[in-house]
Amino acid sequence: MAHEEEYKVKLEVFEGPLDLLLYLIKKEELEIHDIPMETITTQYVQYLELMKMLDLNVAGEFLVMAATLMMIKSRMLLPAEDRPELEEEEEDPRWDLVRQLVEYKKFKDAALHLEALELRREDIFGRDGADAVLDGTTSEVALHDVGLFDLISAFSEALKKVKSEELREIFAERFTVAEKIETLGDRLRREKRFSISRMFEGMRSRHEIACTFLALLELIRLNQARAVQSETYGEIFIERAEGIVELVPPLVEEVPAPAGDGE
């Protein structure tokens, strides 16, 4: 009997460990110059585990940062006089990390400012286009694309809502990423836009949620869907990408059964 080979999502993680740390610091409303290492390390490792669970292509630098955070956390538990000699000049083991984050944040903010200026220039119309702006035909809510860490955060929240699964439920249901790509594609044809919380609504197993999330990442990678929100850390919406005439999910080749199976 022919069976489907599981669809593999190949997604590059373009943001690095400093991006994830800055995201967590802002999301948890932490002070960048006084980072609570217990909180930030726990959060960072949780995100790393979610990325591994999704089989994303996580670069080694993420693991190096995890080790660094754990080292800083352990050193902070020691009295200052018992810390390694190399740290004598540093009163706080966090300072090197803080310096990296502050410097990186400056470059990141500068890049965002330049991007905002570019977008502002795109919104400048000549006299011929002025009426289109004044007649109320512009979007009611300004939307912007969300990053991978925002999506992983929504994925994490969906997993937390799943009740403890019984073994019979886990083995009774079998989902594939390919099927979920087709399901989401059909939904985008019908609705064109829906919230990510509604996307996960009614799902009872972690496996189904993971397959659905990977299907979403693949549709975004293929520029068939967009994830947007109107405010930072606000509700995330999935919408059909502009210019897509027809959503066609990638086909998964069927693997023929070995000869002599008798099926």
C-alpha positions in Angstrom: 0.0 0.0 0.0 1.4 3.4 -1.0 2.1 5.9 1.8 3.1 9.5 2.0 6.6 10.6 3.0 6.4 13.2 5.7 6.8 16.7 4.3 9.9 18.4 5.6 9.9 22.1 6.2 13.3 23.7 5.5 13.4 27.1 7.1 16.5 29.2 7.7 16.5 31.1 11.0 17.7 34.5 9.8 17.6 36.1 13.3 20.4 35.3 15.8 20.6 34.7 19.5 21.0 38.4 20.3 17.7 39.0 18.4 16.0 36.4 20.6 17.5 37.8 23.8 16.3 41.3 22.9 12.9 40.0 21.9 12.6 38.2 25.3 13.8 41.3 27.3 11.2 43.5 25.6 8.4 40.9 25.7 9.0 40.3 29.4 9.5 44.0 30.1 12.9 43.4 31.6 15.7 46.0 32.2 18.5 45.4 29.8 21.1 46.8 32.2 19.9 44.5 35.0 18.9 41.2 33.4 17.4 38.6 35.7 19.5 35.6 34.6 17.2 33.0 36.0 14.2 34.4 34.0 16.0 35.1 30.7 17.9 31.8 30.7 14.7 29.8 31.3 12.8 31.6 28.6 15.7 31.3 26.1 16.1 27.6 26.7 12.3 27.1 26.3 12.4 28.9 22.9 15.4 26.9 21.9 13.6 23.6 22.7 10.5 24.7 20.7 12.8 25.5 17.7 14.4 22.0 18.0 10.9 20.4 18.4 10.0 22.0 15.1 13.2 20.8 13.5 14.2 24.3 12.4 17.7 24.8 11.2 19.1 26.3 14.4 22.6 27.6 14.1 25.3 26.6 16.5 25.6 30.1 17.8 22.2 29.7 19.5 23.6 26.8 21.5 26.7 28.8 22.4 24.5 31.6 23.7 22.6 29.1 25.8 25.8 27.8 27.3 26.9 31.4 28.0 23.7 32.3 29.7 24.0 29.2 31.9 27.6 30.0 32.8 26.7 33.6 33.7 23.8 32.4 35.8 26.0 29.9 37.7 28.7 32.5 38.3 26.2 34.9 39.7 25.4 32.4 42.4 29.0 32.5 43.6 30.2 35.2 46.0 32.4 37.8 44.2 35.5 36.6 46.0 35.0 33.0 44.7 34.6 33.9 41.0 37.4 33.1 38.5 40.4 35.5 38.4 39.5 36.6 34.9 36.4 38.2 36.3 38.2 40.4 38.9 37.9 43.5 36.8 34.2 42.8 36.2 32.0 43.3 39.2 29.1 41.7 37.4 29.4 38.7 35.2 26.5 40.1 33.0 28.3 43.2 31.8 29.9 41.7 28.7 26.6 40.3 27.6 24.9 43.7 28.4 27.5 45.5 26.3 26.9 43.2 23.4 23.1 43.6 23.6 23.2 47.4 23.9 25.6 47.8 21.0 23.6 45.3 18.8 20.3 47.1 19.8 21.8 50.5 18.5 22.5 49.0 15.1 19.1 47.2 15.0 17.3 50.5 16.0 19.2 52.4 13.3 18.2 49.8 10.7 14.6 49.9 11.7 14.7 53.8 11.5 16.0 53.6 8.0 13.4 51.1 7.0 10.7 53.3 8.5 12.0 56.3 6.5 11.9 54.1 3.3 8.3 53.1 4.0 7.3 56.7 4.7 8.7 57.7 1.3 6.6 55.0 -0.3 3.4 56.6 1.2 4.1 59.9 -0.4 1.7 60.4 -3.3 1.7 63.0 -6.1 -1.4 65.1 -6.8 -2.9 62.3 -8.9 -2.9 59.9 -6.0 -4.0 62.4 -3.3 -7.7 61.6 -3.7 -7.1 57.9 -3.1 -5.7 58.7 0.4 -8.4 61.3 1.3 -11.4 59.2 0.2 -11.0 56.7 3.0 -9.9 53.8 0.8 -6.7 53.2 2.9 -6.6 50.3 5.4 -8.3 51.0 8.8 -5.4 49.4 10.7 -1.7 49.6 9.9 -0.4 46.1 9.7 3.2 44.9 9.8 4.8 41.5 9.3 5.7 39.6 12.4 9.0 37.8 13.1 9.7 34.2 13.7 10.0 34.6 17.5 6.5 36.1 17.6 5.1 33.1 15.7 7.0 30.7 18.0 5.5 32.6 21.0 2.0 32.0 19.6 2.9 28.3 19.0 4.0 28.0 22.6 0.7 29.5 23.9 -1.3 27.0 21.7 0.7 24.1 23.2 0.0 25.3 26.8 -3.8 25.1 26.1 -3.7 21.5 25.1 -4.8 19.2 27.9 -2.7 16.2 28.9 -3.2 13.7 26.1 -4.2 10.1 26.5 -2.2 7.5 24.6 -5.2 6.4 22.6 -5.8 9.9 21.4 -2.2 10.3 20.3 -2.1 7.1 18.3 -5.7 7.4 17.0 -4.9 10.6 15.1 -2.2 11.0 12.5 -1.5 14.4 10.9 1.0 15.4 8.3 2.5 18.8 7.4 1.4 18.2 3.7 -2.2 17.8 4.7 -2.1 20.9 6.9 -0.6 22.9 4.0 -3.6 22.0 1.9 -6.0 22.7 4.8 -4.6 26.1 5.4 -4.5 26.9 1.7 -8.2 26.0 1.4 -9.0 28.2 4.4 -7.1 31.1 3.0 -9.0 30.8 -0.3 -12.3 31.0 1.7 -11.5 33.5 4.4 -8.4 35.3 3.1 -7.6 36.3 6.7 -8.0 34.8 10.2 -6.3 35.0 13.6 -3.6 32.6 14.6 -5.5 31.7 17.8 -8.5 30.7 15.6 -6.1 28.6 13.4 -5.2 26.5 16.5 -8.8 26.4 17.8 -10.2 23.0 18.5 -6.9 21.1 18.2 -6.4 18.5 20.8 -2.9 17.2 20.3 0.6 18.7 20.3 1.3 16.8 17.1 -1.6 18.4 15.2 -0.5 21.9 16.5 3.1 21.3 15.4 2.1 20.1 12.0 -0.2 23.1 11.5 2.5 25.5 12.6 5.1 24.0 10.3 2.5 24.2 7.4 2.1 27.9 8.2 5.8 28.5 8.2 6.1 26.7 4.8 3.3 28.8 3.3 5.0 32.0 4.6 8.3 30.8 3.2 6.7 30.2 -0.2 5.2 33.7 -0.1 1.7 32.3 -0.2 0.7 33.6 3.2 1.7 36.5 5.5 1.6 36.8 9.3 0.8 40.3 10.4 -0.2 42.3 13.5 -1.4 45.8 14.2 0.7 46.3 17.4 3.7 44.8 19.0 2.8 41.5 20.8 -0.8 42.0 19.7 -3.0 39.4 18.0 -1.3 37.8 15.0 -3.4 37.4 11.8 -2.7 35.1 8.9 -3.7 36.5 5.5 -3.4 35.5 1.9 -0.3 37.0 0.3 -0.9 39.7 -2.2 -0.5 38.8 -5.9 -1.2 35.1 -5.3 -3.8 34.1 -7.9 -4.1 30.5 -6.7 -2.7 28.8 -3.6 -1.2 25.5 -4.6 0.3 23.4 -1.8 3.6 21.7 -2.6 3.0 18.1 -3.7 4.4 15.2 -1.7 5.6 12.3 -3.8 4.1 9.0 -3.0 6.6 6.3 -2.2 5.6 3.0 -3.9 5.3 0.0 -1.6 8.1 -2.7 -1.8 7.3 -5.5 -4.2 5.9 -8.6 -2.6 3.9 -6.9 0.1 0.8 -8.5 -1.2 -1.2 -5.3 -0.9 
